[in-house]
């Protein structure tokens, strides 16, 4: 299995995803939020690129979530804080989500055979599912405004470490960026929260009143749930390999 890591969505090329499994990472906060909302019983999440498209697709009973530059979009039910998406708020509801970087990354990955939402919270399960699919893998760090974000790189490194735990050395290769980020994770694994709080986006969120979000998003492997793109919606993948859907 070969794994490529892409530093930000601006560097991602859709044609490079064909016949591969893509893991999209936006730790702070889109993919962390998608995982949380689905864990809490949301029916499905529709990741869309624009505010206009979200409003066009919205129907009575649906929910609108999203942000621009860390701020909740006016008129939307939720912003991009995973802590907003409680079971009481989202149970059984469809959510149309648009964020500055994360949902755009998912949309760009649609040529892949499989698209997973990865974060620090589900890294181990993302690696396991990707291995089950038996495809080469691309890990896409969403980044921020087409610039690399440290927290996404840390998560990519954790996912790579999980791959290396599950596969023998001769079963896995990775690109140079993957090698660098794997090493970065190994150096940082004992102080993940501190790393997130010291990075640009972690500082920005903390100053904007979302310090608790950073703490929540730093909980490595706190869930086994893995969202997968099915058509134009993200749903939770069943836990057991035998239950994987056919595509």
Secondary structure, 3 states (H helix, E strand, C coil): CEEEEECCHHHCCHHHHECCEEEEECCCCHHHHHHHHHHCCCCEEEECCCHHHHHHHCCCCCEEEEEECCEECCCCCECCCHHHCCHHHHCCCEEEEECCCHHHHHHHCCCECEEEEECHHHHHHHHHHHHHHCCCEEEEECCECCECCHHHHHHHHHHHHHHHHHCCHHHCEECHHHHHHHHHHHHHHHHHHHHHHHCHHHHHHHHCCCHHHHHHHCCCCCCCCCEEEECCEEEECCCCHHHCCCC
